[in-house]
Amino acid sequence: KTPRPQNSFLLFRKDFAARHRSLHKGKKISSKEISTLAAERWNEQPPSVRLFFRQLELKALDKHKELFPNYRYQPNK
């Protein structure tokens, strides 16, 4: 199944998780906790950071279109 393109928050969360895990090596943290922390931090970010991740989202979308040219979102009903 073709994956959906990542949006700006998902890209931020992926970056946040990598940074958080590298700072807290050896400490187990669930994906749910990471998502909660990332959401809190996302809401605190200045517009410049959000714009940066929006630009990454657009680049990721271009790459996704290149890899999957016939992709069309079709949710399960």
C-alpha positions as CSV (number, residue, x, y, z in Angstrom):
1,K,0.0,0.0,0.0
2,T,1.3,3.4,-0.9
3,P,2.1,5.6,2.1
4,R,0.5,9.1,2.4
5,P,2.8,12.1,2.0
6,Q,4.0,13.5,5.3
7,N,2.7,16.8,6.5
8,S,4.7,19.5,8.4
9,F,3.7,18.2,11.8
10,L,4.7,14.7,11.0
11,L,8.1,15.9,9.8
12,F,8.5,18.0,13.0
13,R,7.5,15.0,15.1
14,K,10.0,12.7,13.4
15,D,12.8,15.3,14.0
16,F,11.6,15.9,17.6
17,A,11.6,12.2,18.3
18,A,15.1,11.7,17.0
19,R,16.4,14.6,19.0
20,H,14.6,13.6,22.2
21,R,15.8,10.0,22.0
22,S,19.4,11.1,21.4
23,L,19.2,13.4,24.4
24,H,17.6,10.7,26.6
25,K,19.6,7.6,25.7
26,G,18.8,4.5,27.7
27,K,15.4,5.9,28.8
28,K,12.4,4.1,27.4
29,I,9.7,6.4,26.1
30,S,6.6,5.4,24.2
31,S,5.5,6.7,20.9
32,K,2.4,8.1,22.5
33,E,4.5,10.2,25.0
34,I,6.7,11.4,22.1
35,S,3.6,12.5,20.2
36,T,2.2,14.3,23.2
37,L,5.5,16.2,23.8
38,A,5.9,16.9,20.1
39,A,2.3,18.3,19.9
40,E,3.0,20.6,22.9
41,R,6.3,21.8,21.4
42,W,4.7,22.3,17.9
43,N,2.1,24.7,19.4
44,E,4.9,26.7,21.0
45,Q,7.0,27.1,17.8
46,P,7.4,30.5,16.2
47,P,6.1,31.0,12.7
48,S,9.6,30.8,11.3
49,V,9.9,27.2,12.5
50,R,6.5,26.3,11.2
51,L,7.4,27.9,7.8
52,F,10.6,25.8,7.7
53,F,8.6,22.6,8.2
54,R,6.0,23.7,5.7
55,Q,8.8,24.1,3.1
56,L,10.0,20.6,4.0
57,E,6.4,19.3,3.5
58,L,6.3,20.8,0.0
59,K,9.6,19.2,-0.9
60,A,8.4,15.9,0.6
61,L,5.2,16.2,-1.5
62,D,7.3,16.7,-4.6
63,K,9.4,13.7,-3.9
64,H,6.2,11.6,-3.1
65,K,4.7,12.7,-6.5
66,E,7.9,11.6,-8.2
67,L,8.0,8.2,-6.5
68,F,4.2,7.6,-6.8
69,P,2.9,9.5,-9.8
70,N,-0.5,7.8,-9.8
71,Y,-1.2,8.1,-6.1
72,R,-4.6,9.3,-5.1
73,Y,-5.8,9.3,-1.5
74,Q,-8.6,6.8,-1.0
75,P,-9.7,6.3,2.6
76,N,-11.3,3.0,3.6
77,K,-15.0,3.3,4.1
